[in-house]
Amino acid sequence: MDVIHCKSEVIIKNKKTGKVYKNEDEAKKDIQDSSTDTSESDIQRDVNIIVPELSLDGETD
């Protein structure tokens, strides 16, 4: 079986405010900031996997 190397990207977003965070640390700081009501359940993580084009010709090894 061939190994396929893929790129991935994670988008970290506040579900309530729509704010997109630069990274996990920024999201954690928002959760820990007592001046906001942001909790861990407000944080959404979307993972996109970018797969190179694959041959679907039906051949087997």
Secondary structure as UniProt FT lines:
FT   STRAND          7..14
FT   TURN            15..17
FT   STRAND          20..21
FT   HELIX           24..32
FT   TURN            34..35
FT   HELIX           40..42
FT   STRAND          43..50
//
